[in-house]
Amino acid sequence: MVTADGMSTKAIAVQLLAVLCASISGISNGMQAGWTAPVLPLLEKPDSTIDITETDVVWLESILWIGSIVGLPLTVVMLNKFGSKISTLIAAVENLVAWILIACATSKEFLYVGRLLGGIGSNNAFVSTPIYIAEITDKRIRGFFGTFTYTTMLMGLIVVYSVAPFVSLPISSAVGALFLVIQLLTFPFMPDTPYYLLLKGKKDKARKSLQFVRASEDVGKELDEIGVAIERQKNEPGRCIDLCTVKSNRKGVIIMTILNFTQHFSGISVTFMNIHSILEDAVFLSPNLSAILFAVLMLLSALCASVVVDKIGRKLILGSSCFLTAVCLFLMAVYFTLEHLEIKVQSYNWVLSSTMMLYAICFKFGIGLIPIVMTAEIFPSNVKAFGVTIADVMYVTFGFISIQLYQFLKHHYGIHVPFYIFGCCCLGTGLFSVFYIPETKGKTLEEIQMILKS
């Protein structure tokens, strides 16, 4: 059976299977990202078997980011040596060991090592999985499948918020480990990407890989196109410095710098870590239910965006998301300004909670989703490992800076100030996306490179 755009349903089903096997670890990664919110209050209780201090709380939140940075060199080595499939499997093993350490923890030292290893594994998966998805999927549905990395992470947030507050540490850890076990049992049967196999000179295996994911024997034309792209990229330098010296690579770095900057300077990391205090007087639900609702809305928004991303394009979704997110942030900033001026706004606190939930929808519909799709699209094979890893470095760095800036400005000038800054950043990136970022919808990875080369 053939769809309206000429793709066979069998090919779509096969690619869906491969993408699911590759991205299911994202649920575990999302659980790692949201783990501290529900678990640390349990560890701070008097009857906790593990004694932690306020300093430990700060470090248990931060060490996941430290692990992400520590794992960056390993990510580059693994991608260049083993490709995105094996790198994803190695990341799954790292995360599985992390959950085992957390589940068996008898002291805070076990938690530290488990969180550090979880950061390393999550970062490796966050880089390698989108590359695998981009290189095996058809250009007509690549955007839809590319969103799976984020949507599975959001599912992980919902899982950890829904499970961890109500069960023991070993049980919640076992839930996170379960998804990794599923991946380790299924993903090895999926093929390496044809791009990686051709890059390693394995043309026969590349042909079989492409035949599998396209569910067709007639892949000669596409295989030749990929081969031409690989040969061209082999003849071009593949050094880290070429991200700056080659025009198309430099443009890709600029795009990813701005997008990764705005992902955090839209206030999302601040919101994740402070949603309870921000909405302390405005939400009529318990903190646990508020966090779950916020994550559910983001997931629903991401699912809606994933359905239309290959139909209406990346630019329109990204631009509209930035502008609407800016409006939400400015509304929250005005509310906090009135509160700072000691104007009574308690009777209107529903505006703050409603705007925060609308913010979750607007953010995740575009700026919280499109960057991960584009990261795997805009860098050529010869520098993709460097490009994606550097993009990840920026993502981690900007996340840390945004949190520190928020705490400083809130303490010295009031909570409204950082929200005005976040709104301006989103507004600027909306204009940037309209006038600078190319549309990659429906383009092959080679065609995208030609666009970047102008």
PyMOL commands that set and color helices and strands:
alter all, ss='L'
color gray80, all
select helices_A, chain A and resi 9-23+25-34+36-43+54-70+72-103+108-136+142-146+148-166+169-189+194-199+203-214+220-235+242-245+247-264+268-278+287-312+314-340+346-365+370-378+381-412+416-435+445-452
alter helices_A, ss='H'
color red, helices_A
deselect
rebuild
show_as cartoon
